[in-house]
Amino acid sequence: MGIYLNPGSAMFQKSLKSKIYVDKSGLLAILNELVDTEQRYVCVSRPRRFGKSMAANMLAAYYGSSEDTSALFASLEISQCAGYRDHLNQYDVLKINMQDFLSESQSIEDMLAHLTACLIRDLKNGFPQIDFSYAKSLVSVMREVFAQTGRSFVILIDEWDCLFREYESNKEAQKQYLDFLRVWLKDKEYVGLAYMTGILPIKKYGSHSALNMFTEYSMTNPREMAGYFGFTEDEVKKLCETYQRSFDETQAWYDGYDLVMFDGTVQKTYAMYSPKSVVEAMLSGVYDNYWNQTESYEALKVYIQMNYDGLKEAIVRMLAGDRVQINTGTFSNDMTTFETKDDVLTLLVHLGYLSYHWPDKTVTIPNKEVSQEYVNAISTMAWNEVLRSIENSRKLLQALWEQDEKAVAEGIDQAHGEISVLQYNNENSLSCTIALAFYFAREYYHVIRELPTGKGFADICLIPRKKYAQKPAAIIELKWDKSAEGAIAQIKEKNYPEALEDYHGNLLLAGINYDKKNRKHTCKIEKLSV
């Protein structure tokens, strides 16, 4: 056992001993099918706090040959899978955290030389019986070990992309790093499995990548790895039962990442939750923004204030609950090369600030926790009109509760006048403006745009979360250059309240109309009991 060679199971044991451990060992069954095949190169990219390092520690404990770890896995999912014993403790593992080497180095040359020296030292110490007289490079040393032992290596590289985040403008250093990885790993017989994990997918240069042998699993295309990117909804429900926490609140705060696995004709969507935030909420019982414990809103601010046409409008629309269409194909997989707003939005997907919906190629702000980060960032920017609308939304919601039709209409007039970035020419833009004007409603409600009713779609529905069951539900119907009374009539005619059959309590029906001639809104509010 060495520092990097077969580091053992100590780190994985810490995970197993933690108050909360969610079994993700099923990942090993997927990887076992790839070992010693042409598909043995795997790169998994996902945001911070989503369990990347824990997964790498699990792989080291399972594959490493320095100790018998069968007792650790005996009660886990992998122990019931075919081939479990065939791969358990059968490989020499090299486990590296690239951030450690980068932090200790002054240049890319220094980093790679230090990394190479450490790995060669560990290999020579780990195999004292082998004559390394003619093996000088890392590649030649590993070839010698493989030739003498016949046992291939499982190479685990955590934080593989850290150099692209800290040397973000140094293209030469980036290429030098990628070339090192290519020479070390590509087409090498000693590689049984190469598993890299980080935040960013593999960097593209021109029409090809230096690491084009890797299969990539990312937040935009997780495929069969989708269920291992975070906590699934079923896993979160079990935790809520164990710790007697509200699933409704957990869902509102930390859900929102839709990851799609497509296998032939079968498509499965995983509702994915941020593991760190869920763990914090389960253990403390406090639902709060845990995102900023590991990353400042300043990181988000850098990107959303970039001067790309349509970027600000896209952010405002998503704050209002809209989905925004994007093209992820032009993203260069780094943090500096941007050509359009779509490149910026794609980066935010990989950083966890947006959720990518594969079927319709759209993005949204995933949940309440992340939405707060956008508000935090906007509060320090020159987006004063958006911030005012968000701040005024408290008063607007109160006016709705009090059925103050004049105050609601005036509040929406004000929001319309301030949010000039939105094109205001149809019911969809009206819906977006009103949803942002009622932003504060998310404190108490599930806000649903275009709720299916069986007889059409209710434009905006406010359904109280269980914690706030005493608040009235609301159905808001919008009209463009017609009448607020007509909106109320449509709600009744199409029996939209039927869609809220599971809700019992007070229900507000609100019709809102925009008059193109006088550029004013009118509002009609009625109260029902359901």
C-alpha positions as CSV (number, residue, x, y, z in Angstrom):
1,M,0.0,0.0,0.0
2,G,1.3,3.4,-1.0
3,I,0.2,7.0,-1.0
4,Y,-1.1,6.7,-4.6
5,L,-0.6,3.0,-5.4
6,N,-3.4,0.9,-3.8
7,P,-4.3,3.5,-1.2
8,G,-6.7,1.1,0.5
9,S,-10.2,1.6,1.9
10,A,-9.7,4.1,4.7
11,M,-11.5,7.0,2.9
12,F,-14.4,4.8,1.9
13,Q,-14.7,3.5,5.4
14,K,-15.2,7.1,6.6
15,S,-18.2,7.4,4.2
16,L,-19.6,4.1,5.4
17,K,-19.3,5.3,9.1
18,S,-21.0,8.6,8.4
19,K,-24.5,9.2,9.8
20,I,-25.9,9.3,6.3
21,Y,-24.5,7.0,3.7
22,V,-26.5,6.4,0.5
23,D,-25.5,3.2,-1.3
24,K,-24.2,4.0,-4.8
25,S,-22.2,0.8,-5.3
26,G,-24.4,-0.1,-8.3
27,L,-22.0,2.2,-10.2
28,L,-19.4,-0.6,-9.9
29,A,-21.6,-3.0,-11.9
30,I,-21.6,-0.6,-14.8
31,L,-17.8,-0.1,-14.6
32,N,-17.1,-3.8,-14.3
33,E,-18.5,-4.3,-17.7
34,L,-16.1,-1.8,-19.1
35,V,-12.9,-3.1,-17.5
36,D,-10.3,-4.3,-20.0
37,T,-12.5,-3.4,-23.0
38,E,-12.2,-0.7,-25.6
39,Q,-14.7,1.3,-23.4
40,R,-12.4,1.3,-20.4
41,Y,-11.9,5.1,-20.5
42,V,-14.6,6.9,-18.5
43,C,-14.9,10.6,-17.7
44,V,-17.7,11.6,-15.3
45,S,-18.3,15.4,-14.8
46,R,-20.8,16.8,-12.3
47,P,-21.0,19.9,-9.9
48,R,-19.3,20.4,-6.6
49,R,-20.9,18.6,-3.6
50,F,-22.3,15.9,-5.9
51,G,-20.2,13.0,-4.5
52,K,-17.4,12.8,-7.0
53,S,-14.6,12.1,-4.5
54,M,-16.7,9.6,-2.5
55,A,-17.2,7.6,-5.7
56,A,-13.5,7.6,-6.4
57,N,-12.8,6.4,-2.8
58,M,-15.3,3.6,-3.3
59,L,-13.6,2.5,-6.6
60,A,-10.2,2.5,-4.9
61,A,-11.6,0.3,-2.0
62,Y,-13.3,-2.2,-4.4
63,Y,-10.6,-2.7,-7.1
64,G,-7.4,-2.3,-5.1
65,S,-5.4,-5.4,-4.4
66,S,-3.7,-4.4,-1.2
67,E,-6.4,-5.6,1.1
68,D,-9.5,-7.8,1.3
69,T,-12.5,-5.4,1.3
70,S,-15.3,-8.0,0.9
71,A,-16.7,-7.2,4.4
72,L,-17.2,-3.5,3.3
73,F,-19.2,-4.4,0.3
74,A,-21.1,-7.5,1.6
75,S,-24.2,-5.6,2.5
76,L,-24.1,-3.2,-0.5
77,E,-26.0,-3.4,-3.8
78,I,-22.9,-4.5,-5.8
79,S,-22.6,-7.7,-3.8
80,Q,-25.7,-9.0,-5.5
81,C,-24.5,-8.2,-9.0
82,A,-23.0,-10.7,-11.4
83,G,-19.2,-10.5,-11.6
84,Y,-18.9,-8.9,-8.2
85,R,-16.2,-11.4,-7.0
86,D,-14.5,-11.4,-10.4
87,H,-13.3,-7.8,-10.0
88,L,-13.1,-7.4,-6.2
89,N,-9.5,-6.6,-5.2
90,Q,-8.1,-7.8,-8.5
91,Y,-6.3,-4.7,-9.7
92,D,-3.5,-2.3,-8.9
93,V,-5.1,1.1,-8.3
94,L,-3.5,4.4,-8.8
95,K,-5.6,7.2,-7.2
96,I,-4.7,10.8,-7.8
97,N,-6.3,14.1,-6.8
98,M,-5.0,16.5,-9.4
99,Q,-5.8,19.5,-7.2
100,D,-3.2,18.4,-4.7
101,F,-0.5,18.5,-7.3
102,L,-1.6,21.7,-8.8
103,S,-1.7,23.5,-5.4
104,E,1.9,22.4,-4.7
105,S,3.3,23.6,-8.1
106,Q,4.3,26.9,-9.6
107,S,3.9,25.9,-13.2
108,I,2.4,23.1,-15.4
109,E,5.9,21.7,-15.9
110,D,6.5,21.6,-12.2
111,M,3.1,20.0,-11.6
112,L,3.6,17.2,-14.2
113,A,7.2,16.5,-13.1
114,H,6.1,16.3,-9.4
115,L,3.2,14.0,-10.3
116,T,5.4,11.7,-12.4
117,A,8.1,11.5,-9.7
118,C,5.5,10.6,-7.0
119,L,3.9,7.9,-9.1
120,I,7.2,6.3,-10.1
121,R,8.4,6.3,-6.5
122,D,5.2,4.6,-5.3
123,L,5.5,2.0,-8.1
124,K,9.1,1.2,-7.4
125,N,8.4,0.9,-3.7
126,G,5.3,-1.2,-4.3
127,F,7.1,-3.7,-6.6
128,P,10.7,-4.1,-5.1
129,Q,11.1,-7.4,-6.9
130,I,11.0,-5.8,-10.3
131,D,14.1,-4.6,-12.1
132,F,13.4,-1.0,-13.3
133,S,16.9,-0.4,-14.6
134,Y,15.7,0.3,-18.1
135,A,12.4,2.0,-17.1
136,K,12.8,5.7,-16.8
137,S,9.5,7.2,-17.7
138,L,6.1,6.7,-16.0
139,V,4.8,4.8,-19.1
140,S,7.8,2.5,-19.2
141,V,7.6,1.8,-15.4
142,M,4.0,0.9,-15.6
143,R,4.6,-1.3,-18.6
144,E,7.3,-3.1,-16.7
145,V,4.9,-3.7,-13.8
146,F,2.2,-5.0,-16.1
147,A,4.6,-7.3,-17.9
148,Q,5.9,-8.8,-14.7
149,T,2.5,-9.1,-12.8
150,G,0.0,-9.5,-15.6
151,R,-2.4,-7.3,-13.5
152,S,-3.8,-4.2,-15.2
153,F,-4.2,-0.9,-13.4
154,V,-7.3,1.0,-12.4
155,I,-6.4,4.6,-12.7
156,L,-8.6,7.1,-10.7
157,I,-8.1,10.8,-11.4
158,D,-10.2,13.1,-9.2
159,E,-10.5,16.8,-10.0
160,W,-9.0,16.1,-13.4
161,D,-10.1,19.5,-14.7
162,C,-8.8,21.7,-12.0
163,L,-6.0,23.0,-14.3
164,F,-8.7,24.4,-16.6
165,R,-10.3,26.3,-13.8
166,E,-7.0,27.7,-12.4
167,Y,-5.1,28.1,-15.6
168,E,-8.2,29.1,-17.4
169,S,-6.5,31.5,-19.9
170,N,-3.3,29.6,-20.4
171,K,-4.0,27.5,-23.5
172,E,-0.4,26.2,-23.8
173,A,-0.6,24.8,-20.2
174,Q,-3.9,23.2,-21.0
175,K,-2.6,21.5,-24.1
176,Q,0.5,20.4,-22.3
177,Y,-1.6,18.8,-19.6
178,L,-3.9,17.0,-22.1
179,D,-0.9,15.7,-24.0
180,F,0.5,14.3,-20.8
181,L,-2.7,12.4,-20.1
182,R,-2.9,11.2,-23.7
183,V,0.6,9.8,-23.7
184,W,0.1,8.2,-20.3
185,L,-3.3,6.6,-20.9
186,K,-4.2,6.2,-24.5
187,D,-3.9,2.8,-26.1
188,K,-1.9,1.5,-23.1
189,E,-2.2,-2.2,-22.4
190,Y,-1.7,-1.6,-18.7
191,V,-4.9,0.4,-18.4
192,G,-7.7,-1.8,-17.2
193,L,-9.9,1.2,-16.3
194,A,-9.3,4.9,-16.4
195,Y,-11.9,6.8,-14.4
196,M,-11.7,10.6,-14.4
197,T,-14.0,12.9,-12.5
198,G,-14.4,16.6,-12.4
199,I,-16.7,19.5,-13.0
200,L,-16.1,20.1,-16.7
201,P,-16.2,17.7,-19.6
202,I,-13.1,17.1,-21.6
203,K,-11.7,20.2,-23.3
204,K,-12.2,20.5,-27.0
205,Y,-9.4,21.8,-29.3
206,G,-10.5,22.4,-32.9
207,S,-12.1,19.4,-34.5
208,H,-10.8,16.7,-32.1
209,S,-9.8,16.1,-28.5
210,A,-6.5,14.8,-27.2
211,L,-8.5,12.5,-25.0
212,N,-11.0,11.2,-27.6
213,M,-10.8,7.7,-26.2
214,F,-12.9,8.7,-23.2
215,T,-16.6,8.1,-23.0
216,E,-18.1,11.2,-21.3
217,Y,-21.0,11.2,-18.8
218,S,-22.0,14.8,-17.9
219,M,-24.9,16.9,-16.6
220,T,-26.1,17.2,-20.2
221,N,-25.6,13.6,-21.2
222,P,-25.4,11.2,-18.1
223,R,-26.9,8.2,-19.8
224,E,-26.6,5.0,-17.8
225,M,-24.7,6.9,-15.1
226,A,-27.7,9.2,-14.4
227,G,-28.8,7.5,-11.2
228,Y,-25.3,7.9,-9.7
229,F,-24.9,11.7,-10.1
230,G,-26.6,12.7,-6.9
231,F,-29.4,11.5,-4.6
232,T,-32.5,10.1,-6.5
233,E,-36.0,11.0,-5.4
234,D,-36.6,7.5,-3.9
235,E,-33.3,7.8,-1.9
236,V,-34.4,11.2,-0.6
237,K,-37.9,9.9,0.3
238,K,-36.2,7.2,2.4
239,L,-34.0,9.7,4.2
240,C,-37.0,11.9,4.9
241,E,-38.8,8.9,6.5
242,T,-35.7,8.0,8.5
243,Y,-35.1,11.5,9.8
244,Q,-38.8,12.5,9.9
245,R,-38.3,15.4,7.6
246,S,-40.7,17.0,5.2
247,F,-40.2,15.6,1.7
248,D,-42.3,18.4,0.4
249,E,-39.9,21.0,1.8
250,T,-36.8,18.9,0.7
251,Q,-38.2,18.8,-2.8
252,A,-38.8,22.5,-3.0
253,W,-35.4,23.4,-1.7
254,Y,-33.1,20.8,-3.4
255,D,-34.8,19.0,-6.3
256,G,-34.9,20.2,-9.9
257,Y,-32.1,18.4,-11.7
258,D,-33.7,16.2,-14.4
259,L,-31.2,13.6,-15.6
260,V,-32.3,11.4,-18.5
261,M,-31.1,7.9,-19.2
262,F,-31.9,6.6,-22.7
263,D,-31.4,2.9,-23.4
264,G,-32.7,2.0,-26.8
265,T,-36.4,2.7,-26.7
266,V,-36.6,3.1,-23.0
267,Q,-36.2,6.6,-21.5
268,K,-36.0,7.1,-17.7
269,T,-35.8,10.5,-16.1
270,Y,-34.2,10.8,-12.6
271,A,-35.1,13.7,-10.4
272,M,-31.7,14.4,-8.9
273,Y,-31.0,16.2,-5.6
274,S,-27.8,17.8,-4.4
275,P,-26.3,15.3,-1.9
276,K,-24.6,17.8,0.4
277,S,-27.6,20.0,0.8
278,V,-29.9,17.1,1.5
279,V,-27.5,15.6,4.1
280,E,-27.3,19.0,5.9
281,A,-31.1,19.4,5.9
282,M,-31.6,15.9,7.2
283,L,-29.1,16.1,10.0
284,S,-30.0,19.7,11.1
285,G,-33.7,19.8,10.3
286,V,-33.1,23.3,8.9
287,Y,-34.0,24.0,5.3
288,D,-31.6,26.6,4.1
289,N,-29.1,27.6,1.4
290,Y,-26.1,25.3,1.9
291,W,-24.8,26.0,-1.6
292,N,-22.8,29.0,-0.5
293,Q,-20.9,27.0,2.1
294,T,-18.8,25.7,-0.8
295,E,-19.0,28.3,-3.5
296,S,-19.7,32.1,-3.4
297,Y,-22.4,33.7,-5.5
298,E,-19.6,35.7,-7.0
299,A,-18.7,32.7,-9.1
300,L,-22.2,32.9,-10.6
301,K,-22.2,36.7,-11.0
302,V,-19.1,36.5,-13.2
303,Y,-21.1,34.6,-15.9
304,I,-24.6,36.0,-15.7
305,Q,-23.4,39.6,-16.2
306,M,-21.5,38.8,-19.4
307,N,-22.4,40.9,-22.4
308,Y,-24.0,38.3,-24.7
309,D,-27.2,39.1,-26.6
310,G,-30.2,37.6,-24.9
311,L,-28.4,36.3,-21.8
312,K,-30.0,38.7,-19.3
313,E,-33.5,38.0,-20.7
314,A,-32.8,34.3,-20.4
315,I,-31.9,34.6,-16.8
316,V,-34.9,36.8,-16.0
317,R,-37.2,34.4,-17.7
318,M,-35.8,31.5,-15.8
319,L,-36.1,33.4,-12.5
320,A,-39.8,33.6,-13.4
321,G,-39.9,29.8,-13.9
322,D,-39.6,29.7,-17.7
323,R,-37.6,27.1,-19.7
324,V,-35.1,28.5,-22.1
325,Q,-34.0,26.7,-25.2
326,I,-30.2,26.3,-25.6
327,N,-27.7,24.6,-27.9
328,T,-25.0,22.9,-25.9
329,G,-23.0,21.7,-28.9
330,T,-20.8,24.8,-29.3
331,F,-19.5,24.8,-25.7
332,S,-15.7,24.4,-25.6
333,N,-15.7,22.7,-22.2
334,D,-13.7,25.5,-20.5
335,M,-14.5,28.6,-18.5
336,T,-13.3,31.3,-20.8
337,T,-14.2,30.4,-24.5
338,F,-17.7,31.8,-25.0
339,E,-19.2,32.8,-28.3
340,T,-22.9,33.0,-27.4
341,K,-25.2,33.1,-24.4
342,D,-25.7,29.3,-25.0
343,D,-22.1,28.7,-24.1
344,V,-22.5,30.6,-20.9
345,L,-25.7,28.8,-20.0
346,T,-24.1,25.4,-20.8
347,L,-21.3,26.1,-18.4
348,L,-23.9,27.0,-15.7
349,V,-25.4,23.5,-16.3
350,H,-22.1,21.9,-15.6
351,L,-21.6,24.0,-12.5
352,G,-25.0,23.0,-11.2
353,Y,-26.6,26.5,-11.5
354,L,-29.0,25.3,-14.2
355,S,-30.8,22.0,-14.9
356,Y,-30.7,20.7,-18.5
357,H,-33.8,19.0,-19.8
358,W,-32.7,16.7,-22.5
359,P,-36.0,15.9,-24.3
360,D,-36.7,19.5,-25.2
361,K,-33.2,20.9,-25.0
362,T,-34.1,23.5,-22.4
363,V,-32.6,24.8,-19.1
364,T,-34.2,26.0,-15.9
365,I,-33.1,27.2,-12.5
366,P,-33.4,23.9,-10.5
367,N,-34.7,24.8,-7.1
368,K,-35.2,27.3,-4.3
369,E,-31.6,27.0,-3.0
370,V,-30.0,27.8,-6.3
371,S,-32.6,30.5,-7.1
372,Q,-31.4,32.3,-4.0
373,E,-27.9,32.3,-5.4
374,Y,-29.1,34.1,-8.5
375,V,-30.9,36.7,-6.3
376,N,-27.7,37.1,-4.2
377,A,-25.7,37.7,-7.3
378,I,-28.3,40.1,-8.8
379,S,-28.4,42.1,-5.6
380,T,-24.8,43.2,-6.2
381,M,-25.2,43.9,-9.9
382,A,-26.8,46.7,-11.9
383,W,-30.0,44.7,-12.4
384,N,-31.9,47.1,-10.1
385,E,-35.3,46.7,-11.9
386,V,-35.2,42.9,-11.5
387,L,-34.3,43.2,-7.9
388,R,-37.0,45.7,-7.2
389,S,-39.6,43.4,-8.8
390,I,-38.4,40.5,-6.6
391,E,-38.5,42.7,-3.5
392,N,-42.0,44.1,-4.4
393,S,-43.3,40.6,-4.8
394,R,-43.9,40.3,-1.1
395,K,-46.4,43.1,-1.2
396,L,-48.0,41.8,-4.4
397,L,-48.6,38.4,-2.8
398,Q,-50.1,40.0,0.3
399,A,-52.4,42.0,-2.0
400,L,-53.5,38.8,-3.7
401,W,-54.3,37.2,-0.3
402,E,-56.3,40.3,0.7
403,Q,-58.1,40.2,-2.7
404,D,-57.1,43.8,-3.3
405,E,-57.7,43.8,-7.0
406,K,-56.4,47.4,-7.5
407,A,-53.2,46.8,-5.6
408,V,-52.5,43.6,-7.6
409,A,-53.1,45.4,-10.9
410,E,-50.9,48.3,-9.9
411,G,-48.1,46.0,-8.7
412,I,-48.1,44.2,-12.0
413,D,-48.1,47.5,-13.9
414,Q,-45.0,48.4,-11.9
415,A,-43.3,45.1,-12.6
416,H,-44.1,45.5,-16.3
417,G,-42.7,48.9,-16.4
418,E,-39.5,47.9,-14.7
419,I,-38.6,44.6,-16.4
420,S,-37.9,46.2,-19.8
421,V,-35.6,43.4,-20.9
422,L,-38.6,41.1,-21.6
423,Q,-40.4,41.4,-24.9
424,Y,-44.0,42.2,-23.9
425,N,-46.1,41.3,-26.8
426,N,-48.1,38.2,-26.1
427,E,-49.6,36.0,-23.2
428,N,-46.3,34.1,-22.8
429,S,-44.4,37.3,-22.0
430,L,-47.3,38.5,-19.8
431,S,-47.1,35.1,-17.9
432,C,-43.3,35.5,-17.5
433,T,-43.7,39.1,-16.1
434,I,-46.4,38.0,-13.7
435,A,-44.6,34.9,-12.5
436,L,-41.5,37.1,-11.7
437,A,-43.8,39.7,-10.0
438,F,-45.0,36.9,-7.8
439,Y,-41.5,35.5,-7.1
440,F,-41.9,35.6,-3.4
441,A,-44.8,33.2,-3.6
442,R,-42.1,30.4,-3.8
443,E,-41.6,31.0,-0.1
444,Y,-44.9,29.2,0.5
445,Y,-46.0,27.6,-2.7
446,H,-45.2,25.2,-5.5
447,V,-45.5,27.6,-8.4
448,I,-46.6,25.8,-11.5
449,R,-46.7,27.4,-15.0
450,E,-49.3,25.9,-17.3
451,L,-50.8,23.3,-15.0
452,P,-52.6,20.6,-17.1
453,T,-56.3,20.5,-16.1
454,G,-57.8,18.0,-18.6
455,K,-59.6,20.8,-20.3
456,G,-56.6,23.0,-21.1
457,F,-53.9,24.6,-19.1
458,A,-54.2,26.9,-16.1
459,D,-51.6,29.7,-16.7
460,I,-50.2,29.9,-13.2
461,C,-51.1,27.8,-10.1
462,L,-49.9,28.5,-6.6
463,I,-50.3,25.3,-4.5
464,P,-49.3,25.6,-0.9
465,R,-46.5,23.4,0.4
466,K,-47.7,21.1,3.3
467,K,-45.8,23.3,5.8
468,Y,-48.0,26.3,4.7
469,A,-51.3,24.4,4.2
470,Q,-53.2,27.3,5.8
471,K,-52.4,29.6,2.9
472,P,-55.0,29.8,0.1
473,A,-54.2,28.1,-3.2
474,A,-54.6,30.3,-6.3
475,I,-55.3,29.9,-10.0
476,I,-54.2,32.8,-12.1
477,E,-55.6,33.1,-15.6
478,L,-54.1,35.6,-18.0
479,K,-55.6,37.5,-20.9
480,W,-54.0,39.6,-23.6
481,D,-56.2,42.6,-24.6
482,K,-59.5,41.0,-23.5
483,S,-60.9,41.2,-20.0
484,A,-60.1,40.1,-16.4
485,E,-63.7,39.0,-16.1
486,G,-63.3,36.8,-19.1
487,A,-60.3,35.2,-17.5
488,I,-62.4,34.3,-14.4
489,A,-65.1,32.9,-16.7
490,Q,-62.6,30.7,-18.4
491,I,-61.4,29.3,-15.1
492,K,-65.0,28.3,-14.2
493,E,-66.0,27.2,-17.7
494,K,-63.1,24.8,-18.0
495,N,-63.3,23.8,-14.3
496,Y,-59.6,24.4,-13.7
497,P,-60.1,23.9,-9.9
498,E,-60.7,20.2,-10.7
499,A,-56.9,19.9,-11.2
500,L,-56.5,20.7,-7.5
501,E,-58.6,17.8,-6.3
502,D,-56.0,16.8,-3.7
503,Y,-56.1,20.3,-2.2
504,H,-58.7,21.2,0.4
505,G,-59.0,24.7,1.6
506,N,-59.5,28.3,0.3
507,L,-58.9,28.8,-3.4
508,L,-58.4,32.2,-5.0
509,L,-59.3,32.7,-8.7
510,A,-57.5,35.6,-10.2
511,G,-58.1,36.9,-13.7
512,I,-55.5,39.4,-15.1
513,N,-55.8,41.2,-18.4
514,Y,-53.4,43.5,-20.2
515,D,-54.9,46.3,-22.3
516,K,-52.6,47.1,-25.2
517,K,-54.1,50.6,-25.7
518,N,-53.7,52.0,-22.3
519,R,-50.9,49.6,-21.3
520,K,-52.5,48.8,-18.1
521,H,-53.4,45.7,-16.3
522,T,-56.8,44.9,-14.7
523,C,-57.5,42.3,-12.1
524,K,-60.5,40.3,-10.9
525,I,-60.3,38.1,-7.8
526,E,-62.9,35.6,-6.4
527,K,-62.7,33.2,-3.5
528,L,-63.9,29.6,-3.4
529,S,-63.7,26.8,-0.9
530,V,-62.7,23.4,-2.3
